[in-house]
Amino acid sequence: MNKWFWGVLIFCFFVINETTVDWLLAITIGGYGFEASFEHTFRYSSFFAYFESAPFRLIPYLLLTSLAAFLGGYYSVHEKVAFWGALMAIALFHFWGYWGLHYPSYNGERLSSTAALALLFIPLHAIWIGLFAGIATGLLSLLSASVFKKIRGV
């Protein structure tokens, strides 16, 4: 894979997490200003707490990285599309899951007593979401290429 893929993968791992999504919720839904949202979100956070859930978030990205490394250095266009689709699905599922986790606290609702378990299950569900999205985007790319060839008459 090219350097862009690895850069985006690392960026998604470090930036899309429960803390930054909570910060975005504080700005967009909570109505906090930039400084107030930063203070509200990171008041009880620490450097250690940021990396406490990182091993669980790392699982789907590590599996995607391992699969890319296992396949070798040359990838067809369809395989690249499949890897990008899987990466985007994993990142979007993380974002959506953490958004749903923190949304009730800004909507006047109460968090579930088991909401903290989402920190474990969101990355685990992102594995199969990324797998299916990668397969679907790869097959869609392959199908669209064959249809395009048939239309062109090649």
MIDRENGU-547163 format. One line per field, with one value per residue: residue number from 0; residue in one letter; x, y, z of N, C-alpha, C in turn. Coordinates in pm, whole numbers, plus 50000, padded with zeros to 5 digits. Layout:
<mivos>
ronu [NUM,...]
nudo [A,...]
n_X [X,...]
n_Y [Y,...]
n_Z [Z,...]
ca_X [X,...]
ca_Y [Y,...]
ca_Z [Z,...]
c_X [X,...]
c_Y [Y,...]
c_Z [Z,...]
</mivos>
This chain:
<mivos>
ronu [0,1,2,3,4,5,6,7,8,9,10,11,12,13,14,15,16,17,18,19,20,21,22,23,24,25,26,27,28,29,30,31,32,33,34,35,36,37,38,39,40,41,42,43,44,45,46,47,48,49,50,51,52,53,54,55,56,57,58,59,60,61,62,63,64,65,66,67,68,69,70,71,72,73,74,75,76,77,78,79,80,81,82,83,84,85,86,87,88,89,90,91,92,93,94,95,96,97,98,99,100,101,102,103,104,105,106,107,108,109,110,111,112,113,114,115,116,117,118,119,120,121,122,123,124,125,126,127,128,129,130,131,132,133,134,135,136,137,138,139,140,141,142,143,144,145,146,147,148,149,150,151,152,153]
nudo [M,N,K,W,F,W,G,V,L,I,F,C,F,F,V,I,N,E,T,T,V,D,W,L,L,A,I,T,I,G,G,Y,G,F,E,A,S,F,E,H,T,F,R,Y,S,S,F,F,A,Y,F,E,S,A,P,F,R,L,I,P,Y,L,L,L,T,S,L,A,A,F,L,G,G,Y,Y,S,V,H,E,K,V,A,F,W,G,A,L,M,A,I,A,L,F,H,F,W,G,Y,W,G,L,H,Y,P,S,Y,N,G,E,R,L,S,S,T,A,A,L,A,L,L,F,I,P,L,H,A,I,W,I,G,L,F,A,G,I,A,T,G,L,L,S,L,L,S,A,S,V,F,K,K,I,R,G,V]
n_X [50086,50032,50197,50004,49785,49885,49942,49687,49563,49708,49653,49370,49358,49477,49328,49046,48872,48720,48746,48803,48574,48383,48461,48399,48122,48063,48112,47939,47675,47648,47686,47904,48176,48496,48715,48575,48461,48686,48789,48574,48564,48820,48864,48867,49043,49344,49682,49739,49479,49393,49535,49440,49214,49313,49444,49224,49100,49298,49288,49114,49250,49506,49460,49382,49619,49789,49677,49721,50001,50049,49959,50152,50366,50262,49961,49648,49429,49171,49210,49331,49119,48947,49091,49099,48824,48767,48921,48799,48544,48597,48699,48478,48283,48392,48378,48099,48007,48128,48014,47743,47771,47837,47640,47385,47455,47472,47225,47043,46969,47021,47319,47362,47405,47580,47730,48001,48100,48084,48321,48478,48335,48277,48522,48553,48328,48383,48566,48435,48264,48446,48562,48345,48283,48520,48526,48289,48338,48561,48456,48258,48418,48552,48332,48231,48445,48445,48194,48232,48433,48287,48096,48258,48347,48575]
n_Y [49882,50233,50530,50712,50559,50430,50654,50772,50564,50557,50817,50802,50615,50752,50990,50947,50876,50807,51039,51261,51257,51308,51568,51694,51661,51823,52073,52085,51982,52033,52307,52444,52675,52696,52694,52636,52390,52234,52245,52128,51868,51757,51773,51570,51398,51221,51167,50897,50789,50834,50646,50418,50294,50257,50009,49845,49986,49959,49700,49643,49802,49696,49435,49491,49606,49385,49209,49351,49353,49080,49012,49107,49316,49410,49533,49496,49726,49681,49550,49755,49936,49784,49771,50044,50088,49921,50045,50300,50222,50111,50337,50515,50366,50355,50631,50675,50497,50594,50845,50783,50676,50895,51082,51086,51221,51486,51542,51562,51324,51018,50830,50484,50228,50040,50157,50197,49959,49978,50084,49864,49699,49842,49864,49586,49514,49671,49524,49316,49479,49632,49422,49322,49557,49600,49372,49415,49664,49597,49394,49544,49724,49550,49447,49682,49749,49534,49568,49817,49754,49584,49759,49937,49766,49612]
n_Z [50000,49956,50089,50169,50252,50484,50638,50670,50807,51051,51138,51172,51378,51596,51615,51595,51851,52174,52328,52158,52000,52195,52254,52009,52017,52236,52129,51900,51970,52243,52265,52360,52367,52196,52385,52624,52561,52531,52790,52929,52820,52860,53131,53330,53218,53140,53031,53051,53058,52800,52652,52764,52654,52406,52326,52263,52057,51875,51774,51534,51343,51355,51265,51002,50908,50938,50752,50516,50514,50499,50245,50079,49868,49624,49496,49342,49171,49260,49502,49645,49658,49814,50057,50125,50153,50370,50568,50584,50667,50919,51056,51037,51171,51428,51489,51472,51670,51909,51907,51948,52200,52368,52311,52457,52696,52623,52534,52730,52838,53022,53066,52998,53244,53160,52965,52946,52855,52586,52499,52472,52297,52063,51904,51860,51712,51495,51356,51205,51060,50910,50766,50608,50469,50329,50164,50020,49891,49738,49572,49443,49306,49134,48990,48872,48708,48528,48408,48293,48107,47944,47840,47702,47512,47513]
ca_X [50000,50112,50218,49879,49704,49940,49925,49546,49537,49765,49576,49240,49377,49507,49234,48908,48860,48607,48770,48787,48433,48316,48493,48316,47984,48053,48106,47825,47546,47648,47685,48020,48274,48616,48788,48488,48446,48813,48795,48470,48595,48948,48875,48903,49125,49489,49756,49721,49342,49383,49589,49378,49127,49383,49466,49102,49084,49406,49262,49076,49355,49616,49420,49389,49761,49845,49630,49793,50139,50048,49937,50273,50389,50189,49816,49571,49343,49055,49253,49350,48986,48895,49159,49050,48687,48771,48973,48696,48436,48643,48706,48343,48213,48442,48322,47956,47988,48162,47914,47626,47804,47837,47530,47285,47497,47450,47087,46958,46935,47121,47396,47333,47504,47675,47781,48147,48131,48094,48462,48532,48261,48282,48631,48533,48231,48446,48640,48352,48214,48554,48576,48237,48295,48631,48482,48187,48397,48646,48369,48196,48521,48571,48212,48222,48549,48402,48084,48292,48500,48184,48036,48356,48365,48713]
ca_Y [50000,50355,50603,50777,50463,50411,50781,50786,50462,50604,50935,50757,50549,50848,51102,50904,50803,50853,51172,51364,51259,51380,51709,51742,51670,51940,52192,52086,51958,52094,52452,52501,52739,52614,52676,52571,52249,52169,52230,52033,51734,51706,51804,51451,51311,51224,51103,50754,50753,50834,50520,50304,50223,50245,49871,49791,50055,49914,49566,49637,49860,49600,49325,49542,49619,49251,49155,49422,49306,48940,49000,49143,49454,49453,49523,49541,49841,49634,49525,49885,49988,49705,49814,50179,50073,49865,50148,50402,50163,50100,50471,50569,50291,50406,50763,50660,50430,50685,50951,50726,50655,51021,51168,51109,51317,51621,51550,51565,51189,50955,50720,50351,50182,49954,50233,50183,49838,50014,50106,49734,49634,49920,49814,49447,49513,49736,49421,49255,49587,49659,49306,49322,49676,49574,49274,49478,49766,49526,49330,49650,49774,49446,49443,49804,49740,49440,49631,49924,49689,49531,49875,49988,49666,49560]
ca_Z [50000,49949,50215,50208,50326,50618,50709,50708,50909,51179,51175,51222,51507,51702,51625,51618,51977,52253,52381,52055,51961,52303,52234,51897,52066,52323,52043,51809,52036,52375,52256,52425,52280,52177,52512,52722,52524,52561,52936,52970,52776,52912,53274,53408,53135,53158,52924,53070,53023,52654,52601,52832,52559,52277,52280,52202,51930,51787,51721,51392,51261,51352,51176,50866,50878,50922,50626,50409,50514,50460,50101,50006,49830,49505,49509,49226,49200,49334,49639,49709,49688,49926,50180,50159,50200,50505,50658,50604,50746,51058,51115,51052,51275,51556,51511,51497,51798,52019,51906,52016,52341,52444,52273,52561,52799,52572,52491,52849,52878,53109,53008,53051,53340,53089,52850,52938,52778,52445,52469,52433,52189,51938,51819,51822,51602,51379,51282,51101,50973,50816,50678,50510,50383,50238,50064,49936,49802,49642,49471,49366,49215,49031,48908,48791,48604,48424,48337,48211,47994,47855,47773,47605,47407,47517]
c_X [50089,50118,50091,49793,49754,49926,49783,49510,49587,49688,49441,49254,49396,49399,49091,48905,48748,48624,48749,48643,48350,48341,48412,48170,47964,48042,47975,47690,47539,47647,47801,48105,48398,48687,48704,48471,48573,48826,48695,48510,48718,48969,48924,48989,49272,49554,49739,49581,49322,49429,49532,49289,49194,49410,49342,49075,49185,49373,49219,49182,49474,49584,49425,49534,49825,49801,49701,49938,50148,50035,50057,50276,50310,50040,49751,49486,49225,49091,49276,49216,48926,48960,49113,48907,48681,48820,48868,48581,48475,48644,48567,48264,48262,48379,48174,47929,48019,48066,47788,47649,47789,47716,47426,47327,47482,47305,46991,46915,47044,47193,47354,47442,47610,47738,47932,48188,48142,48238,48531,48466,48260,48399,48614,48432,48289,48525,48553,48289,48320,48575,48471,48245,48410,48595,48384,48248,48491,48565,48299,48294,48544,48452,48202,48328,48506,48286,48138,48362,48398,48118,48129,48381,48505,48711]
c_Y [50124,50425,50673,50683,50448,50539,50802,50684,50507,50726,50895,50692,50652,50954,51057,50814,50865,50995,51280,51370,51330,51530,51768,51754,51792,52068,52196,52075,52032,52245,52519,52574,52651,52588,52602,52422,52171,52144,52126,51889,51676,51734,51684,51353,51324,51156,50952,50710,50749,50701,50398,50225,50203,50101,49809,49855,50006,49783,49568,49696,49765,49481,49369,49557,49483,49188,49221,49376,49161,48923,49042,49288,49502,49429,49567,49661,49799,49602,49655,49947,49915,49748,49953,50173,50018,49969,50255,50348,50151,50237,50530,50495,50333,50541,50753,50597,50520,50803,50902,50702,50783,51110,51189,51210,51461,51644,51553,51428,51135,50845,50589,50313,50094,50026,50218,50057,49867,50041,49977,49681,49712,49873,49669,49435,49580,49635,49365,49359,49619,49545,49306,49442,49658,49477,49339,49580,49702,49460,49433,49710,49676,49440,49565,49804,49646,49497,49741,49866,49638,49646,49930,49891,49610,49415]
c_Z [50000,50084,50262,50292,50469,50700,50756,50817,51045,51229,51236,51360,51619,51720,51654,51740,52059,52306,52277,52004,52069,52291,52119,51936,52155,52241,51964,51880,52169,52375,52328,52321,52273,52309,52614,52689,52555,52711,52985,52937,52846,53060,53354,53328,53172,53039,52931,53027,52873,52597,52672,52737,52424,52235,52215,52067,51827,51717,51575,51300,51248,51262,51031,50820,50855,50791,50509,50400,50466,50309,50018,49962,49709,49525,49380,49269,49287,49480,49714,49746,49807,50057,50222,50212,50342,50606,50687,50688,50893,51124,51136,51158,51414,51588,51547,51634,51916,52025,51979,52163,52422,52416,52383,52667,52753,52530,52610,52895,52970,53032,53074,53151,53275,52969,52836,52861,52629,52405,52428,52306,52058,51852,51776,51708,51477,51296,51170,51010,50868,50718,50569,50416,50284,50128,49967,49841,49700,49533,49384,49265,49101,48936,48818,48681,48492,48344,48245,48090,47893,47776,47668,47491,47402,47553]
</mivos>
